[in-house]
Amino acid sequence: MSKTLYVGNLPWGATKEDLAALFAEHTEVISSRIITEPGTGRSRGFGFIEIDDNEDVQEIINQVNGKDMGGREIIVNEAKPRQNKM
């Protein structure tokens, strides 16, 4: 099983590789993605990182939350389940 973390306040130029590298210092990264605007492909300033849930997820959040990335203080929380639009 894996756990997904929300990462907000990302620099506009951040890539999924940048995001994975930031977390790789603390845990094994399964996948990473930056959410982009449809049509323009421009970053929306947040993304998700998937890690093994056997790790101490709260400890990883504590270590990375508030870190500087490209001059911005990132926000990290456990991702909420996806809600279906009606």
C-alpha positions in Angstrom: 0.0 0.0 0.0 1.0 3.6 -0.4 0.1 6.9 1.1 -0.4 10.1 -0.9 0.7 13.5 0.4 -0.5 16.9 -0.8 2.2 19.5 -1.4 1.2 23.1 -1.7 2.7 26.5 -2.3 5.1 25.1 -4.9 7.2 27.4 -7.1 5.6 27.9 -10.5 8.6 26.4 -12.2 8.8 23.2 -10.0 8.8 19.9 -11.8 7.7 16.4 -10.7 11.4 15.5 -10.6 12.1 18.5 -8.3 9.3 17.4 -6.0 10.5 13.8 -5.9 14.1 14.9 -5.2 12.9 16.9 -2.2 11.1 13.9 -0.6 13.8 11.4 -1.7 16.0 12.8 1.1 13.5 11.4 3.7 11.7 8.4 2.1 11.4 6.3 -1.0 9.2 8.0 -3.5 6.8 5.9 -5.5 5.5 8.7 -7.8 5.1 12.5 -7.9 3.0 14.8 -10.0 2.4 18.5 -10.3 -1.2 19.6 -11.1 -1.4 21.8 -14.2 -4.0 23.9 -15.9 -5.7 22.1 -18.7 -5.0 23.9 -22.0 -2.1 26.0 -20.8 -0.1 23.3 -19.0 0.9 26.0 -16.4 1.4 24.7 -12.8 -1.4 25.4 -10.4 1.1 25.6 -7.5 0.4 22.2 -5.9 1.1 18.6 -6.4 1.0 15.1 -4.9 3.7 12.7 -3.8 3.1 9.0 -3.2 5.2 7.1 -0.6 5.2 3.7 1.0 2.7 3.8 3.9 5.0 1.6 6.0 7.1 4.7 6.6 6.3 7.0 9.5 4.1 9.4 7.4 3.6 12.0 10.1 7.4 12.2 10.7 8.0 12.7 7.0 5.4 15.5 6.9 7.0 17.1 9.9 10.5 17.0 8.2 9.4 18.5 4.9 6.5 20.8 5.8 7.8 24.4 5.8 10.9 23.7 3.9 12.1 26.2 1.3 11.7 25.2 -2.3 12.6 27.8 -4.9 12.1 30.7 -2.4 8.7 29.4 -1.2 7.8 27.7 2.0 6.0 24.5 1.0 2.9 23.1 2.8 2.7 19.3 3.2 -0.3 17.3 4.5 -1.9 13.9 4.1 -4.0 14.1 0.9 -7.8 13.9 1.4 -9.7 11.3 -0.7 -10.7 12.5 -4.1 -14.3 13.8 -4.3 -16.4 13.1 -7.3 -18.1 16.1 -8.9 -21.8 15.8 -9.3 
